[in-house]
Amino acid sequence: MTGRKRQPSLAQLRAFAAVAEHLHFRDAAAAIGMSQPALSGAVSALEEALGVTLLERTTRKVLLSPAGERLAVRTKAVLAEVGALLEEAEAVRAPFTGVLRLGVIPTVAPYLLPTVLRLVHDRYPDLDLQVHEEQTASLLDGLTSGRLDLLLLAVPLGVPGVTELPLFDEDFVLVTPLDHRLGGREGIEREVLRELRLLLLDEGHCLRDQALDICREAGRAGVPATTTAAGLSTLVQLVAGGLGVTLLPRTAVRVETSRSSRLLTGSFADPAPTRRIALAMRTGAARSAEYEELAAALREAMADLPVRTVHG
């Protein structure tokens, strides 16, 4: 293909950038560790590849041509970008560095994020953790599209191409007003859920679906959606106001019930209704070994929580 210019090499660009900075062949050669003849040859080769004259050579000094002045700026920018590329590649090779975009469901975020953030701060200080709180469907869409790297949510998901790394199981407790007959009781049978006025989260929350599953297992056909809430804090306040009872995962109990003195919690008889929390990643993700190590570290860090860790 005649007339096609050859691509300049990085060595040629570095040689020209050095000369443009020092305006002296000997000083430029010393700055980048090249011999002076090699430097001069690299600049000449770059001029040939680009088809322009970059330097005005005299017996006493070196000057940039008008084209050289313009292209020196662009050459410096290209070399800066190449340097950034190499730094990014180094970050990718080093585990637990760079950005990690973590998606978390709302019924997990307030109760587990303190543990997650403390672990990352103490053990992985070079990791740039970015947290996104969204509902399950949005998180899964973000994971499969590449917008998110890792999820912290309730499982099982049953989604092809998504691998779950289980962290722990936790029981649900029954939260009631002070004057409720089941308030503070232990060994509550699930069957009582058939008759209670159960308050639920809005549609879209996986915790709502889990509560409905628990009710179905207890023999209840459905729960009238006369009163719902967008978050657990509102749900618990509705219970404190006497509008009904609700189910809370144990990790949420201390935070949510401490906001009102008009609440009691009761525990279910074994086997208590439970939910499983896990990390979820794209199957075959490039950082899968890193995510598995993070899951192991989280299981260890969550040992003090009211949960039962699960090893995948």
Secondary structure, DSSP 8 states (H G I E B T S, - for coil): -TT------HHHHHHHHHHHHHS-HHHHHHHHT--HHHHHHHHHHHHHHHTS--EEE-SS-EEE-HHHHHHHHHHHHHHHHHHHHHHHHHHHHSTT-EEEEEEE-TTTHHHHHHHHHHHHHHH-TTEEEEEEE--HHHHHHHHHHTS-SEEEEEE----TTEEEEEEEEEEEEEEEETT-TTTT-SSB-GGGGGTS-B-EE-TT-HHHHHHHHHHHHTT------SSEESSHHHHHHHHHTTS-BEEEEHHHHHHHHTT-SSEEEEEB-SS--EEEEEEEEETT-TTHHHHHHHHHHHHHHGGGSSSEE---
